[in-house]
Amino acid sequence: MHTARAWRRSVLTLATATAALACTAPIASAARPAVVTGGAAVSPSTATFTGTVDPQGLRTTYWFEYGTTTAFGAQTPSANAGAGTSAVTAAGSVGNLAANTVYYYRLVARNRDGTARGARRSVRTQRAPLGLSLSAAPNPVPFGTAVTLGGILTGSGNAGRQVQLYQNPFPYTTGFTPVGSPVVTNAQGGFALAVAPPALTTQFRARLTGDPSVESAILILPVAVRVSTGVDIGRRRSDGVRLVRFAGRIRPARDGAQFAVQRLSRSGTQWITVAGGITHADSAEASRYSRRVRVRHSGTYRVYVRIVDGNLTSASGRQVAIRLHRAR
């Protein structure tokens, strides 16, 4: 009797242990996430990596490791894959990538039972499109002064490329014509060319040799009249006023142009006109101006010449400091 009962207890204990082992062992071995690294969509500077993650019923997070070597070196922020029992889509986006460059990446997922890493894959970012910019120094340029035109060719393959400069002087009816020979971009895509003094306000643009579709926006370079200024300060009168004669020339000749004698405001933010006149013929190369002004205030003065015909642009002469001393 006792032997039969002991036998039944042994059989029950063995069955219970076997059932418990059957329930727990498969879960422990399958709880680690299952990951598959997928494809990637790229631009010249961005990438979106994809893949799938099976959380295996446990709360799971994932991220993508990436870099320009197989050591990766960077990763996307962690994302939630949930706690389901089937594969879900994973994605991660990155920016500030180098154009036309191979990047390696893989999907990584983790839950409480372990970390899984997908296969390593690679993708090349797109080539950056070429683009041209153009600038000038000085700008505006005083009449009779040489100017340097420069710019940058951006995009993939921008080094060692030939760039041709073109000009179109006011009134911009002759069309663009080449300026000098093509210049070659440096390792960073930069280029520069010294240009003879332009006689008139001129449009410039740059164009990639062999690919006319790559060209800069039109740069309008104003050519400013050159104003010389002479000052003759007369004796102080009894009322403290001094008669100051402002005289000089402007080049090139612009007879009948308006000029103004101006004083800088005390705040230093505004020029106040105190007298004016028009220029007169002096020679084929220059016009002259002259004006005697009653100066009652010490300060900084200048002569400003206004040009409105479009060939050239307005300009001012040098600034002159005039100090009036009170009578003792």
BALOBA-122735 format. One line per field, with one value per atom (N, C-alpha, C): y, x, z. Coordinates in Angstrom, 2 decimals. Layout:
N
yy	c(Y_...)
xx	c(X_...)
zz	c(Z_...)
This chain:
328
yy	c(-1.20_0.00_1.25_1.31_2.46_2.54_1.42_1.41_1.98_1.69_2.23_3.74_4.18_5.65_6.38_5.87_6.50_6.54_5.43_5.39_6.47_6.65_7.67_9.09_9.29_10.63_10.89_9.93_10.11_10.43_9.70_9.96_11.37_11.85_13.21_14.28_14.08_15.05_15.14_14.02_14.00_14.69_14.46_15.09_16.60_17.03_18.48_19.14_18.55_19.11_19.14_18.08_18.03_19.12_19.35_20.40_21.78_22.00_23.31_23.56_22.54_22.68_22.94_22.30_22.50_23.91_24.53_25.89_26.96_26.76_27.83_27.77_26.64_26.55_27.20_27.01_27.64_29.15_29.71_31.17_31.79_31.17_31.73_31.78_30.77_30.73_31.64_32.01_32.80_34.26_34.70_36.05_37.11_36.75_37.72_38.25_39.61_40.16_39.53_39.51_39.09_40.32_40.61_41.83_41.49_42.31_42.20_43.62_43.86_45.15_45.27_46.36_46.55_47.56_48.12_49.06_50.47_51.41_52.81_53.73_54.83_55.89_57.06_57.58_58.60_59.80_60.92_62.14_62.49_63.63_63.97_64.12_64.47_64.74_64.02_63.21_62.51_61.05_60.27_58.86_58.42_57.53_56.89_55.39_54.79_53.35_52.63_51.43_50.66_49.23_48.52_47.13_46.63_45.45_44.91_44.39_44.50_44.02_43.18_41.97_41.13_41.15_41.82_41.95_40.63_39.59_38.29_38.39_39.31_39.40_40.22_40.83_41.64_43.07_44.03_45.43_45.60_46.17_46.19_47.59_48.01_49.24_48.90_49.82_49.57_50.87_50.78_51.90_51.38_52.31_51.96_52.50_51.65_52.08_52.42_53.50_53.88_54.63_54.70_55.42_55.14_55.81_55.66_54.48_53.78_52.56_51.46_50.24_49.12_49.18_50.13_50.33_51.23_51.71_52.59_53.90_54.02_55.24_56.18_56.00_56.85_55.99_56.52_55.78_56.73_56.24_57.02_56.95_57.86_57.76_56.47_55.97_54.75_54.99_53.95_54.01_52.79_52.85_51.78_50.83_49.55_48.53_47.82_48.20_47.58_46.27_45.46_44.17_43.08_43.20_42.24_40.94_40.08_38.76_38.58_39.69_39.62_40.81_40.70_41.72_43.04_44.16_45.50_46.26_47.27_48.06_48.99_49.07_49.97_50.96_52.21_53.23_54.24_54.79_55.83_56.76_58.08_59.08_59.84_60.17_60.94_62.03_63.08_64.19_64.56_65.63_66.14_65.10_64.30_63.31_63.93_63.33_63.79_63.22_64.05_63.61_62.61_61.72_60.76_59.96_59.49_58.79_57.50_56.43_55.15_55.17_54.80_54.67_53.23_52.69_51.36_51.51_50.56_50.64_49.26_49.15_47.91_48.25_47.38_47.53_46.75_47.39_46.76_46.89_45.80_45.82_45.18_45.64_45.12_45.03_43.94_43.83_43.24_42.86_42.41_41.10_40.38_39.08_39.10_40.28_40.31_41.33_41.43_42.37_41.58_42.00_41.35_42.38_42.00_42.88_42.29_43.14_42.70_42.68_42.20_42.15_43.57_43.72_45.02_45.24_46.45_46.81_48.14_48.54_49.81_50.51_51.81_52.62_53.84_54.33_55.53_56.70_57.81_59.01_59.56_60.30_60.85_61.94_62.16_63.26_64.58_65.55_66.87_67.61_68.22_68.96_70.15_70.49_71.61_72.93_73.93_75.26_76.31_77.47_78.55_79.78_80.40_81.71_82.68_83.98_84.99_86.24_86.84_88.08_88.96_90.22_91.17_91.96_92.35_93.20_94.15_95.49_96.11_96.16_96.38_96.46_97.44_98.63_99.09_99.41_99.55_99.82_101.27_102.05_103.43_103.46_104.46_104.58_104.57_103.78_103.69_102.68_101.90_100.93_99.51_98.71_97.31_96.56_95.50_94.72_93.24_92.52_91.07_90.37_89.53_88.71_87.31_86.78_85.46_84.74_83.46_82.69_81.29_80.46_79.07_78.17_77.10_76.04_74.97_74.76_73.77_72.49_71.40_70.13_69.11_67.91_66.84_67.10_66.86_67.07_68.52_69.39_70.82_71.30_70.47_70.87_70.67_71.58_71.45_71.64_72.38_72.62_74.03_74.20_75.50_76.32_77.58_78.50_79.72_80.10_81.27_82.41_83.61_84.80_85.56_86.22_86.99_88.35_89.35_90.69_91.27_92.20_92.87_94.28_95.30_96.65_97.35_98.32_99.14_99.78_99.82_99.50_98.05_97.13_95.70_95.23_95.86_95.51_94.73_94.68_94.01_92.51_92.06_90.65_90.34_89.16_88.77_88.33_88.83_88.45_87.96_87.04_86.47_87.53_87.32_88.16_87.30_87.54_86.78_85.30_84.52_83.07_82.38_81.13_80.40_80.27_80.28_80.08_78.69_78.10_76.74_76.79_76.04_76.03_75.29_75.72_75.06_73.84_73.28_72.05_72.22_73.44_73.72_74.25_74.34_74.85_76.35_77.03_78.48_78.93_80.15_80.73_82.24_82.92_84.38_84.88_86.09_86.70_88.22_88.85_90.30_90.86_91.86_92.44_93.91_94.36_95.75_96.67_97.92_98.83_98.96_98.62_98.79_100.26_100.65_102.05_102.39_101.39_101.60_100.52_100.76_99.71_98.51_97.32_96.15_94.92_94.11_92.81_91.78_90.89_89.78_88.48_87.41_86.07_85.08_83.92_82.86_81.62_80.86_79.66_78.56_77.33_76.19_75.81_75.77_75.41_73.96_73.76_72.42_72.05_72.88_72.61_73.95_74.55_75.88_75.93_74.77_74.78_75.15_75.05_75.42_76.83_77.81_79.20_79.94_81.04_81.83_82.76_83.31_84.39_85.62_86.54_87.76_88.67_89.10_90.05_91.42_92.39_93.77_94.51_94.97_95.68_97.17_97.97_99.42_100.03_100.94_101.72_103.12_103.51_104.79_105.88_107.09_108.22_108.45_108.92_109.20_110.70_111.01_112.40_112.83_113.88_114.48_115.71_115.97_117.06_117.89_119.19_120.14_121.09_121.50_122.38_123.56_124.78_126.02_126.73_126.74_127.32_128.78_129.67_131.11_131.55_132.84_133.38_133.40_133.31_133.35_134.77_134.92_136.23_136.55_137.77_138.22_137.42_136.92_136.14_134.65_134.30_132.93_132.05_132.58_131.78_131.81_130.67_130.61_130.27_130.94_130.60_129.53_128.37_127.23_126.91_126.86_126.56_125.09_124.37_122.98_122.96_122.36_122.32_121.04_120.58_119.38_118.97_117.73_117.19_115.81_115.42_114.06_113.45_112.20_111.43_110.16_109.81_110.54_111.76_112.56_113.82_113.56_114.33_114.30_115.73_116.51_117.91_117.97_118.89_119.06_118.10_117.30_116.40_117.18_116.77_117.42_116.99_117.98_117.64_118.33_117.76_118.30_118.29_119.41_119.47_119.00_118.00_117.38_117.32_117.40_117.29_116.08_115.34_114.16_114.58_113.98_114.31_113.93_114.55_114.29_112.81_112.17_110.74_109.87_110.45_109.69_108.72_108.92_107.97_108.57_109.89_110.53_111.68_111.83_112.95_114.02_115.24_116.37_117.32_117.61_118.50_119.95_120.66_122.07_123.02_122.51_123.33_122.40_122.95_122.11_122.91_122.22_122.85_121.80_122.18_121.25_121.34_120.26_120.22_120.92_121.38_122.08_121.44_121.75_121.16_121.61_120.67_120.97_120.46_119.22_118.62_117.44_116.77_115.61_114.46_114.48_113.38_113.68_114.95_115.29_116.50_116.59_117.79_118.39_119.64_120.29_120.80_121.04_121.63_122.60_123.55_124.50_125.13_125.24_125.88_126.41_127.70_128.31_128.19_127.69_127.37_128.09_128.63_129.21_128.07_127.85_126.76_127.31_126.91_127.39_126.32_125.10_124.00_123.19_122.87_121.92_120.56_119.78_118.45_117.83_116.74_116.00_116.30_116.68_117.09_116.22_116.22_115.54_116.16_115.80_116.20_114.93_114.93_113.78_114.15_113.34_113.58_112.54_113.04_112.15_111.88_110.59_110.17_109.37_109.69_109.04_108.42_108.47_108.00_106.50_105.79_104.34_103.89_104.75_104.37_104.17_105.06_105.04_105.16_105.12_105.26_106.39_106.91_108.04_107.67_108.71_108.49_109.77_109.64_110.79_110.86_112.06_112.24_111.92_112.28_111.99_112.80_112.30_113.01_113.97_115.16_116.22_116.68_116.71_117.20_118.69_119.49_120.95_121.33_122.02_122.45_123.98_124.52_125.97_126.33_127.33_127.77_129.01_129.04_130.20_131.36_132.59_133.79_133.92_134.40_134.58_135.95)
xx	c(0.82_0.00_0.85_1.78_2.68_3.54_3.93_4.76_4.00_2.73_1.91_1.75_1.51_1.38_2.68_3.80_5.10_5.36_4.95_5.15_4.33_3.05_2.20_2.75_3.30_3.88_5.09_5.90_7.09_6.69_5.66_5.20_4.65_3.89_3.31_4.39_5.37_6.48_7.24_7.52_8.26_7.44_6.14_5.29_5.25_5.17_5.13_6.43_7.57_8.87_9.04_8.55_8.67_7.84_6.62_5.76_6.35_6.92_7.53_8.71_9.52_10.67_10.23_9.14_8.64_8.12_7.59_7.03_8.10_9.14_10.12_11.29_11.75_12.96_12.81_11.73_11.61_11.54_10.87_10.75_12.11_12.90_14.22_15.08_14.99_15.86_15.36_14.05_13.49_13.27_13.57_13.25_14.17_15.36_16.30_15.73_15.84_15.25_15.84_15.05_15.52_15.54_16.69_16.82_17.32_16.90_17.37_17.69_18.93_19.32_18.80_18.08_17.51_18.28_17.62_18.24_18.28_18.76_18.89_18.57_17.89_17.63_18.56_19.26_20.28_20.10_20.64_20.82_22.30_22.75_24.17_24.59_23.66_24.06_23.22_22.24_21.38_21.22_20.78_20.48_19.37_18.50_17.49_17.71_18.14_18.39_17.10_16.91_15.71_16.08_15.09_15.27_14.01_14.09_12.96_13.45_12.57_12.87_11.68_11.97_10.96_11.26_10.43_10.72_10.64_10.03_9.89_9.08_8.11_7.22_7.74_8.92_9.49_9.72_9.59_9.80_11.21_11.28_12.54_12.81_14.06_14.49_15.51_15.66_16.62_17.29_18.39_19.11_19.98_20.51_21.41_22.80_23.80_25.19_25.63_26.43_26.88_28.20_28.90_30.16_30.85_31.95_32.68_33.65_33.73_34.54_33.68_34.19_33.44_33.40_34.13_34.04_32.84_32.16_30.99_31.39_31.17_31.59_30.46_29.28_28.13_26.88_25.82_24.57_23.39_22.25_21.02_20.44_19.55_18.88_18.07_17.94_17.16_15.69_15.04_13.61_12.92_11.62_10.85_10.30_10.56_10.04_8.82_8.40_7.24_7.60_6.57_6.75_5.94_5.79_4.99_5.73_5.08_5.65_5.88_5.85_6.14_7.02_7.65_8.60_7.89_8.52_8.03_9.12_8.69_9.64_10.45_11.75_12.65_13.25_13.43_14.01_14.76_15.82_16.60_17.22_17.08_17.59_18.76_19.73_20.91_21.19_21.88_22.23_23.70_24.07_25.45_26.45_26.04_26.94_27.73_28.86_29.68_29.11_29.08_28.57_29.51_28.94_29.71_30.68_30.17_31.01_30.32_31.11_30.56_30.38_29.19_28.89_28.46_28.97_28.59_27.55_26.61_25.57_25.03_24.40_23.71_22.67_21.67_20.58_20.93_20.71_20.96_19.69_19.28_18.09_18.43_17.73_18.02_16.74_16.61_15.59_16.24_15.42_16.00_16.77_16.53_17.19_18.39_18.76_19.96_19.94_21.05_21.24_21.49_20.83_21.03_21.49_22.43_22.99_22.73_22.22_21.98_23.24_23.13_24.28_24.74_26.03_26.58_26.31_25.85_25.62_26.30_26.37_27.00_26.16_26.33_25.63_26.50_26.44_27.19_26.21_26.53_25.70_25.81_24.81_24.78_25.83_26.22_27.11_26.36_27.04_26.42_26.44_25.34_25.32_26.27_26.85_27.77_27.00_27.58_26.99_28.07_27.81_28.80_28.29_29.18_28.91_29.98_29.67_30.59_30.48_31.62_31.67_32.80_32.82_33.82_34.37_35.63_36.25_37.22_37.05_36.00_34.66_33.61_32.26_31.44_31.06_31.34_32.82_33.23_34.63_34.77_35.68_35.91_36.43_36.02_36.45_37.98_38.50_39.93_40.63_39.88_40.45_40.25_41.32_41.20_40.34_39.72_38.84_39.16_39.00_39.22_37.88_37.60_36.40_36.78_35.99_36.28_35.01_35.13_33.95_34.32_33.29_33.48_32.60_33.20_32.47_32.21_30.95_30.60_30.10_30.09_29.59_30.70_30.31_31.29_32.13_33.43_34.34_34.56_34.62_34.75_36.18_37.15_38.56_39.12_40.01_40.69_39.79_38.71_37.78_38.00_37.75_37.94_36.65_36.81_35.68_35.98_35.03_35.19_34.33_34.92_34.19_33.70_32.54_31.94_31.50_31.45_31.03_30.04_29.21_28.22_28.04_28.72_28.67_27.33_27.04_25.83_25.80_24.66_23.29_22.88_23.83_23.59_22.91_23.24_22.62_23.56_24.83_25.79_25.87_25.35_25.46_26.77_26.85_28.04_29.16_30.37_31.56_32.62_33.50_34.50_35.46_35.90_36.92_38.14_39.21_40.44_40.26_41.22_41.21_40.53_40.10_39.49_40.45_39.90_40.69_40.36_41.32_41.17_40.88_39.89_39.53_40.60_40.76_41.71_41.07_41.77_41.29_39.94_39.63_38.35_37.30_37.64_36.71_36.76_37.69_37.78_38.52_38.22_38.91_38.88_39.81_39.88_40.57_40.19_40.78_40.76_41.95_42.04_41.59_40.71_40.13_40.54_40.81_41.17_40.04_40.35_39.32_38.17_36.96_35.82_35.46_35.07_34.74_33.31_32.44_31.04_30.56_29.43_28.79_28.57_28.93_29.01_28.40_27.74_27.27_28.38_28.56_29.51_28.79_29.28_28.83_29.93_29.88_30.87_30.15_30.86_30.26_31.31_30.89_31.79_32.09_33.37_33.77_33.37_32.71_32.28_30.90_30.35_29.00_28.31_27.76_27.16_25.96_25.42_24.28_24.69_25.99_26.50_27.05_26.29_26.73_26.23_26.90_26.54_25.38_24.80_23.84_24.59_23.87_24.49_24.89_26.13_26.64_26.73_26.02_26.10_27.13_28.19_29.26_29.16_28.71_28.64_30.03_30.22_31.45_31.13_31.77_31.48_32.40_31.83_32.67_33.71_34.87_35.94_35.89_35.74_35.57_36.80_37.46_38.55_38.01_38.51_37.99_39.14_39.07_39.99_39.20_39.79_39.10_39.99_39.41_40.12_39.31_39.83_39.12_39.54_38.55_38.84_38.96_39.23_39.38_38.04_38.14_36.93_36.41_35.12_34.50_34.12_33.69_33.37_32.21_31.32_30.18_30.52_31.80_32.24_32.10_31.55_31.37_32.64_32.93_34.04_33.48_34.02_33.68_34.67_34.13_34.95_34.63_35.66_35.47_35.79_34.79_34.95_35.08_36.14_36.36_37.09_36.85_37.53_37.06_37.39_37.03_36.40_35.62_35.11_35.52_35.88_36.26_35.42_34.98_35.11_34.20_34.33_33.58_32.08_31.39_29.93_29.45_29.44_29.00_27.51_27.16_25.76_25.28_26.17_25.76_25.57_24.63_24.38_25.41_25.86_26.72_26.20_26.53_26.07_27.22_27.34_28.25_27.45_27.95_27.19_28.00_27.26_27.88_27.31_28.18_27.75_27.03_25.87_25.10_25.88_25.47_26.16_26.07_24.98_24.84_25.72_26.25_27.11_26.37_25.06_24.25_23.66_23.81_23.13_23.97_23.95_24.63_23.59_23.86_22.94_23.50_22.70_23.15_23.06_24.19_24.24_24.37_24.73_24.85_24.98_24.82_24.92_25.13_25.17_25.36_25.45_25.95_26.15_27.58_28.04_29.40_29.48_30.69_30.93_32.09_32.17_33.21_34.58_35.51_36.89_37.83_37.65_38.43_37.65_38.22_37.54_37.47_38.36_38.42_37.73_37.48_36.96_36.04_35.17_34.36_34.79_34.44_34.86_33.63_33.84_32.81_33.48_32.72_33.23_32.05_32.18_31.11_31.70_31.38_31.78_30.62_30.92_29.88_30.16_29.09_29.19_29.15_30.25_30.34_30.24_29.17_28.93_29.21_29.37_29.55_30.79_31.55_32.64_32.05_32.78_32.27_33.00_32.41_32.97_32.13_32.82_32.14_32.63_31.79_32.17_31.41_31.86_31.14_30.60_29.30_28.62_28.14_28.48_28.09_27.05_25.90_24.79_24.77_24.78_24.74_23.46_22.73_21.43_21.30_22.35_22.18_22.40_22.84_23.00_24.37_25.10_26.44_27.38_27.26_28.10_27.18_27.78_26.98_27.52_26.67_27.03_28.18_28.88_29.98_30.29_31.07_31.49_33.00_33.50_34.93_35.37_36.60_37.13_36.40_36.39_35.78_36.80_36.31_37.19_36.69_37.56_37.22_37.52_36.52_36.66_36.36_37.32_37.17_37.17_36.11_36.00_36.35_37.25_37.67_36.90_36.41_35.69_36.65_36.11_36.91_37.19_38.38_38.74_38.24)
zz	c(0.00_0.00_0.00_0.99_1.04_-0.21_-0.71_-1.93_-3.10_-3.23_-4.34_-4.24_-2.97_-2.81_-3.15_-2.71_-3.02_-4.51_-5.15_-6.63_-7.32_-6.84_-7.46_-7.21_-5.99_-5.70_-6.59_-6.83_-7.69_-9.11_-9.58_-10.95_-11.07_-10.08_-10.12_-10.07_-9.24_-9.14_-10.45_-11.08_-12.36_-13.44_-13.45_-14.48_-14.31_-13.03_-12.77_-13.20_-12.89_-13.26_-14.77_-15.43_-16.89_-17.54_-17.01_-17.58_-17.37_-16.18_-15.91_-16.82_-17.04_-17.93_-19.35_-19.77_-21.14_-21.34_-20.28_-20.41_-20.38_-19.59_-19.38_-20.35_-20.72_-21.54_-22.90_-23.67_-24.98_-24.88_-23.87_-23.73_-23.49_-22.64_-22.33_-23.58_-24.43_-25.61_-26.73_-26.73_-27.82_-27.46_-26.23_-25.77_-26.34_-26.75_-27.32_-28.63_-28.92_-30.15_-31.41_-32.45_-33.77_-34.67_-35.30_-36.10_-37.49_-38.45_-39.84_-40.32_-40.72_-41.27_-42.69_-42.98_-44.31_-45.15_-46.14_-47.04_-46.47_-47.28_-46.84_-47.99_-47.69_-48.66_-48.34_-49.35_-49.09_-50.00_-49.55_-50.34_-50.22_-50.72_-50.54_-49.07_-48.18_-46.79_-45.75_-46.16_-45.20_-45.58_-44.60_-44.85_-43.90_-44.37_-43.54_-43.64_-42.52_-42.47_-42.08_-42.60_-42.30_-41.89_-41.35_-40.97_-40.27_-39.68_-38.92_-37.58_-36.57_-35.22_-34.74_-34.25_-33.60_-32.10_-31.29_-29.85_-29.08_-29.67_-29.01_-27.72_-27.69_-26.54_-25.38_-25.51_-24.43_-24.92_-24.01_-24.37_-24.93_-26.15_-26.89_-27.45_-27.41_-28.06_-29.14_-30.10_-31.18_-31.60_-32.31_-32.88_-34.03_-34.79_-35.90_-35.59_-35.73_-35.68_-37.10_-37.25_-38.60_-38.52_-39.64_-39.73_-41.05_-41.27_-42.54_-42.52_-41.38_-41.30_-40.68_-40.70_-40.13_-38.60_-38.01_-36.56_-36.21_-37.22_-37.06_-36.37_-35.06_-34.35_-34.00_-34.59_-34.27_-34.29_-33.67_-33.67_-33.61_-34.07_-34.03_-32.61_-32.25_-30.95_-30.85_-29.62_-29.40_-29.71_-30.24_-30.56_-29.97_-29.81_-29.19_-30.25_-30.07_-30.98_-30.40_-29.19_-28.57_-27.90_-27.64_-26.96_-27.65_-28.97_-29.71_-29.97_-30.71_-31.02_-32.52_-33.27_-34.70_-35.09_-36.25_-36.69_-36.99_-36.57_-36.87_-37.63_-38.39_-39.18_-38.27_-38.51_-37.79_-38.77_-38.33_-39.21_-38.35_-38.90_-38.23_-39.25_-39.02_-39.97_-39.37_-40.21_-39.79_-40.82_-40.40_-41.29_-41.16_-41.84_-41.83_-42.33_-43.28_-43.87_-45.02_-45.32_-46.45_-47.75_-48.77_-50.05_-50.71_-51.53_-52.32_-51.44_-50.31_-49.33_-48.90_-48.74_-48.29_-46.78_-46.32_-44.89_-44.61_-43.49_-43.02_-41.92_-41.85_-40.83_-40.50_-39.34_-38.96_-37.90_-37.80_-36.84_-35.57_-34.42_-33.12_-32.29_-31.59_-30.73_-29.40_-28.34_-27.01_-26.19_-25.45_-24.41_-23.18_-22.18_-20.90_-21.01_-22.09_-22.24_-23.18_-23.70_-24.52_-25.64_-26.35_-27.46_-28.74_-29.81_-31.11_-32.12_-32.96_-33.98_-35.36_-36.25_-37.61_-38.44_-39.65_-40.54_-40.90_-41.12_-41.53_-43.02_-43.36_-44.75_-45.03_-46.29_-46.66_-47.73_-47.78_-48.77_-49.08_-50.29_-50.67_-50.80_-50.14_-50.27_-51.69_-52.09_-53.45_-53.62_-54.84_-55.17_-54.97_-54.38_-54.19_-55.53_-55.93_-57.20_-57.14_-58.27_-58.35_-58.35_-57.69_-57.66_-57.60_-58.19_-58.25_-57.52_-56.75_-56.15_-56.61_-56.58_-57.09_-56.22_-55.91_-55.14_-55.67_-55.23_-55.70_-54.53_-54.61_-53.60_-54.30_-54.08_-53.27_-54.01_-53.26_-53.83_-53.00_-53.55_-54.92_-55.09_-56.34_-56.63_-57.08_-56.46_-56.90_-58.34_-59.09_-60.48_-60.56_-61.52_-61.72_-60.83_-60.07_-59.14_-59.67_-59.61_-60.01_-59.00_-59.44_-58.58_-58.71_-57.62_-57.64_-57.55_-58.53_-58.53_-58.05_-57.15_-56.63_-56.27_-56.01_-55.64_-55.25_-55.12_-54.71_-55.58_-56.06_-56.72_-55.68_-55.31_-54.30_-54.96_-54.18_-54.69_-54.88_-55.23_-55.43_-56.67_-56.54_-57.67_-58.00_-56.96_-57.20_-57.33_-57.07_-57.14_-58.54_-58.94_-60.23_-61.43_-61.28_-62.39_-62.94_-64.24_-64.90_-64.85_-64.45_-64.36_-65.23_-66.07_-66.93_-66.39_-66.32_-65.90_-67.12_-66.97_-68.06_-67.51_-68.40_-68.00_-69.01_-68.52_-69.35_-68.80_-69.39_-68.82_-69.06_-68.21_-68.34_-69.73_-70.42_-69.96_-70.17_-70.18_-70.21_-71.51_-72.60_-73.88_-74.80_-74.48_-75.36_-75.10_-73.97_-73.62_-72.91_-72.33_-71.56_-72.49_-72.22_-72.96_-71.98_-72.41_-71.48_-70.95_-69.71_-69.08_-68.85_-69.61_-69.44_-69.76_-69.28_-69.49_-68.32_-68.50_-67.38_-66.21_-64.99_-63.78_-63.23_-62.53_-62.02_-60.52_-60.08_-58.66_-57.85_-56.59_-55.70_-55.04_-54.06_-53.44_-52.75_-52.32_-51.67_-52.65_-53.93_-54.92_-55.11_-54.43_-54.54_-55.79_-56.24_-57.39_-57.26_-57.93_-57.90_-59.15_-59.59_-60.78_-60.61_-60.76_-60.72_-62.07_-62.03_-63.23_-63.33_-64.55_-64.76_-64.30_-63.94_-63.45_-64.44_-64.04_-64.95_-65.10_-66.30_-66.56_-66.16_-66.15_-65.84_-64.89_-64.25_-63.48_-64.39_-63.91_-64.78_-64.12_-64.93_-64.48_-64.71_-63.74_-63.88_-63.55_-64.13_-63.74_-64.04_-63.38_-63.58_-64.10_-64.93_-65.53_-65.57_-65.25_-65.29_-66.73_-67.08_-68.43_-68.72_-69.84_-70.22_-69.70_-68.82_-68.30_-68.06_-69.12_-68.99_-68.06_-67.68_-66.77_-65.35_-65.06_-63.74_-63.83_-63.36_-63.42_-62.19_-61.89_-60.72_-61.03_-59.99_-60.17_-60.68_-61.31_-61.84_-60.68_-60.71_-59.72_-60.38_-59.83_-60.33_-59.49_-60.14_-59.44_-59.74_-58.77_-59.01_-59.06_-60.01_-60.10_-59.59_-58.50_-57.85_-58.38_-58.56_-58.95_-57.85_-58.25_-57.29_-56.97_-55.70_-55.25_-54.47_-54.95_-54.18_-53.45_-52.27_-51.45_-50.88_-51.15_-50.53_-49.65_-48.51_-47.56_-47.24_-47.36_-47.03_-45.94_-44.74_-43.60_-43.45_-43.60_-43.49_-42.04_-41.88_-40.54_-39.81_-38.50_-37.68_-37.62_-37.84_-37.78_-36.34_-36.12_-34.77_-34.17_-35.00_-34.50_-34.31_-34.48_-34.28_-35.50_-36.59_-37.80_-38.64_-39.26_-40.21_-41.58_-42.61_-43.98_-44.46_-44.78_-45.19_-46.65_-47.45_-48.87_-49.11_-49.64_-50.05_-51.57_-52.08_-53.52_-53.89_-55.12_-55.56_-56.94_-57.30_-58.61_-58.45_-59.45_-59.51_-60.84_-60.78_-61.95_-62.01_-63.24_-64.50_-64.51_-65.59_-65.67_-65.61_-64.79_-64.70_-64.48_-65.55_-65.47_-65.12_-64.23_-63.85_-62.79_-62.21_-61.14_-59.84_-59.04_-57.77_-56.73_-55.93_-54.80_-53.55_-52.40_-51.13_-50.13_-49.38_-48.24_-47.04_-46.35_-45.27_-43.98_-42.86_-41.52_-40.81_-40.14_-39.40_-38.13_-37.88_-36.68_-35.42_-34.28_-33.02_-32.64_-33.03_-32.73_-33.60_-34.68_-35.59_-36.47_-36.62_-37.40_-38.66_-38.87_-40.00_-40.53_-41.87_-42.51_-42.82_-42.38_-42.54_-43.59_-44.62_-45.69_-45.21_-45.39_-44.96_-46.16_-47.31_-48.52_-49.71_-50.92_-52.10_-53.37_-54.50_-55.80_-56.88_-58.06_-59.16_-59.65_-60.26_-60.77_-62.12_-62.46_-63.72_-64.46_-65.76_-66.60_-66.14_-66.14_-65.80_-66.89_-67.31_-68.39_-68.93_-69.92_-70.48_-69.47_-68.50_-67.54_-66.21_-65.90_-64.58_-64.63_-63.62_-63.39_-62.06_-61.83_-60.59_-59.83_-58.54_-57.70_-56.72_-56.23_-55.24_-54.52_-53.20_-52.43_-51.11_-50.84_-49.58_-48.60_-47.40_-46.43_-45.11_-44.51_-43.18_-42.16_-41.50_-40.54_-39.14_-38.44_-37.08_-36.03_-36.48_-35.54_-35.89_-34.87_-35.08_-35.42_-36.15_-36.49_-37.66_-38.16_-39.29_-40.52_-41.60_-42.83_-44.00_-45.06_-46.28_-47.45_-48.68_-49.89_-50.54_-50.77_-51.36_-52.76_-53.77_-55.16_-55.55_-56.02_-56.35_-57.86_-58.23_-59.63_-59.85_-60.90_-61.11_-62.50_-63.33_-64.71_-64.88_-63.85_-63.93_-64.40_-65.13_-65.57_-64.39_-63.43_-62.24_-61.03_-59.85_-58.64_-57.79_-56.90_-56.04_-55.11_-54.63_-53.71_-52.95_-51.91_-51.12_-51.07_-50.80_-50.64_-49.22_-48.89_-47.57_-46.51_-45.31_-44.19_-43.59_-43.27_-42.78_-41.42_-40.43_-39.10_-39.01_-38.70_-38.57_-37.13_-36.49_-35.12_-35.05_-34.47_-34.31_-32.87_-32.72_-31.38_-31.00_-29.74_-29.26_-29.02_-29.18_-28.92_-27.44_-27.10_-25.70_-25.20)
